[in-house]
Amino acid sequence: MNTKAASIILMLYEIVVVIVVVGIALTVASRLGDPETILKTTAAEDIAMMTNVLLAMSGDSVVEYPQDMSVYSVALSSEGVTVYKGDRSKDRDPTIRSFILPDGYLATGFTKQQARVCLRKDGKTMVLGECPAR
């Protein structure tokens, strides 16, 4: 076997691998640096933390998310919160944040592009929905 030819083939293979790895890294970095991804991630983390805070409070309470959510749809379940840009069926890359509810607690709710989103605690049930009129 010709060692010079094998060396050239190995070098070409390494160049192709490096180009593919750099391309994947740039794609992931640009997607994670997208302002929409950052806003969805922040909203999902905030709502998950709001759920934890309401769980720790005694009695029933309501808290309003302080940002305008008219561009996003938000789904709350007992496993976590999911934020979609626009309609749920059109967002290929939703942001999901998980949390753990204590035994006997339930989390539910969905809002579709509502400007004002509230999280309400009724007994042992967390409900995400549109805020009541002021």
C-alpha positions in Angstrom: 0.0 0.0 0.0 1.2 3.4 -0.9 1.7 5.4 2.4 1.7 8.7 0.6 -1.8 8.1 -0.9 -3.1 6.9 2.4 -1.7 10.0 4.1 -3.4 12.3 1.6 -6.8 10.5 2.0 -6.5 10.7 5.8 -5.8 14.4 5.5 -8.8 15.0 3.3 -11.0 13.0 5.7 -9.8 15.2 8.6 -10.5 18.4 6.7 -14.0 17.3 5.9 -14.6 16.3 9.5 -13.3 19.7 10.7 -15.6 21.5 8.3 -18.6 19.5 9.4 -17.9 20.1 13.1 -17.4 23.8 12.6 -20.6 24.1 10.6 -22.6 22.3 13.3 -21.0 24.5 16.0 -21.9 27.7 14.1 -25.5 26.5 13.5 -26.1 25.7 17.1 -24.5 29.0 18.3 -26.6 31.0 15.9 -29.8 29.2 17.0 -29.1 29.7 20.7 -28.1 33.3 20.1 -31.4 34.1 18.4 -33.4 36.8 20.3 -36.6 34.7 20.0 -34.9 31.7 21.6 -33.6 33.8 24.4 -37.0 35.4 25.1 -38.8 32.0 25.0 -36.2 30.5 27.4 -36.5 33.4 29.8 -40.3 33.2 29.8 -40.3 29.4 30.3 -37.8 29.7 33.2 -39.8 32.6 34.8 -43.1 30.8 34.6 -41.5 27.6 36.1 -40.1 29.7 39.0 -43.4 31.5 39.5 -45.0 28.1 39.8 -42.5 27.1 42.5 -43.1 30.3 44.4 -46.9 30.0 44.3 -46.5 26.4 45.6 -44.6 27.7 48.6 -47.2 30.3 49.4 -50.1 29.5 51.7 -53.6 30.1 50.5 -54.9 31.0 47.0 -53.2 33.6 44.9 -52.8 35.1 41.4 -49.6 36.4 39.8 -49.4 38.1 36.4 -46.4 37.6 34.1 -44.8 41.0 33.7 -44.0 40.8 30.0 -46.3 41.0 26.9 -46.8 37.4 25.7 -49.0 38.3 22.7 -46.4 36.7 20.4 -46.2 33.4 22.3 -48.4 30.5 23.3 -47.7 28.9 26.7 -48.7 25.4 27.9 -48.5 24.4 31.6 -48.7 20.8 32.7 -47.7 18.9 35.8 -44.4 18.0 34.1 -43.4 21.6 33.2 -44.0 24.6 31.1 -43.6 24.9 27.3 -43.4 28.2 25.4 -44.1 28.3 21.6 -43.6 31.2 19.2 -47.0 31.9 17.7 -49.2 28.9 17.4 -48.3 25.5 18.9 -48.5 23.7 15.6 -46.2 26.1 13.8 -43.2 26.3 16.2 -40.7 23.5 15.4 -38.5 24.4 18.4 -40.5 25.1 21.5 -38.7 25.8 24.8 -39.5 23.4 27.6 -38.7 23.8 31.3 -39.5 21.0 33.7 -40.4 21.2 37.4 -41.5 18.7 40.1 -44.8 19.2 41.8 -45.5 17.8 45.3 -47.8 14.9 45.7 -51.5 15.9 45.2 -50.8 19.0 43.3 -51.9 19.6 39.7 -50.7 22.1 37.1 -52.7 22.8 33.9 -53.5 25.6 31.4 -52.8 27.0 28.0 -52.8 30.5 26.6 -52.6 31.2 22.9 -51.0 34.6 22.2 -52.5 36.5 25.1 -50.9 39.8 26.0 -51.5 39.3 29.8 -50.8 35.8 31.2 -51.6 34.9 34.8 -50.8 32.0 37.0 -53.4 31.2 39.6 -53.2 28.9 42.6 -56.5 27.4 43.7 -56.0 25.0 46.5 -53.7 22.3 45.1 -54.2 23.3 41.5 -52.0 25.7 39.5 -53.9 27.2 36.5 -52.3 29.2 33.7 -54.6 31.4 31.8 -55.6 34.9 30.7 -55.6 37.5 33.4 -58.9 38.7 34.8 -60.1 42.2 33.8 -58.6 44.9 36.0 
